[in-house]
């Protein structure tokens, strides 16, 4: 049964926001992108087909596209401004990935790439099944599982490293 | 999600600390949802590629078949189609004619009488099936002589009762009609052809030329008879007179030949004792429709083959480019996400 857009917002706003926080590593940007995502979703809601994907997957797909457009625009802006930095790290605020998350996990998460954080967000936080996540990431289910495994291993190693330090 | 023990602890901590959207963001997004939705046009059903192919492929085949069948039906009912169909059967039809019917055909052909008032080249060709080749050939020769004609050529194995004979005879133009009727009674007409060519304008032109030459000769003779001609002038006039007389003789000879030629008609007789090809029955409308439908279908298949030969490489190239672009975009996304 096709749900209304308002109920989809109520149900999945936190999921989309959390996903974008992990993907961008920037709460402020994630907030803006979440608003953009739902604005697009509101326009495209008539195209949504519940038989093809869940509302959460569909919204995450729009969120991903929005975030990638944002990343590309940022990259272009940096090139235009000729800021030659080896790697522009996003300043990760204290507690940027979650409320009450231990600093070691926060720090370890910050060392992961956006792609690695993304797969953790989809599979762990949003609890998407492997098939939906793989379709969203436009990779195979095996590649998705492998990516998750590697991301979690890297996160675990990061946590251990910080604890040891 | 299957995870090891430390992984599952980590996952539990990540889930427990999951951020929620701020009240401001929630209010902002809920405001969007509360906006009255814009009126949308009728929603068209979205066809996925496989489903579209499942519908389009049989539809295309159906269209091809309908066009072939409709074209076949239209062609089979049109007079042009019937005429085209009837044409190759004419000889066979003639072969199936009985002697009586053949006689009426012969009468029809013999009805094209030469015009007495004009000079004409009259040529007739007849193909007859006969029972006794030898006797019929002799009878044809006798008939020719009885009409005052003569034999120009005969190709016939004397004494043979079966086989074929070819006769070319010349019949006085006044008797040709009657001769053709008599010849047609010798057997069954398989084929008959009469060609008449009017040669009167040529004869008239030569006649005028003869008159002009005669007038010229008379004029030259008058000038030669006049007094006071120098020796050179006389010689020149005599030479001109001789040339004109020679021309007159040549034109007169040509005129006589033409008149002799047109006073006789040429009749070619092909006699055969062989059984004719069995008559082919006229195909019905359904058969004609099927025949035309098959022809159209073959043409359609040729066109489709051509389209496939030209289109498949283009399609393959387009797919390759699209795949390449998709791969490039995916790699770019991977790099972008890895770099952040």
Interface residues (C-beta under 8 A of the other chain):
Chain A: X5 X6 X9 X10 X13 X14 X17 X18 X21 X23 X24 X25 X27 X31 X34 X35 X38 X39 X42 X45 X46 X47 X49 X68 X71 X72 X75 X87 X90 X97 X98 X99 X100 X101 X102 X105 X113 X114 X115 X118 X120 X123 X124 X125 X127 X138 X148 X152 X153 X155 X156 X159
Chain B: X1 X3 X6 X7 X10 X11 X13 X14 X15 X16 X17 X18 X19 X20 X21 X22 X24 X25 X26 X28 X29 X30 X32 X33 X34 X35 X37 X40 X43 X46 X330 X333 X334 X336 X337 X338 X339 X340
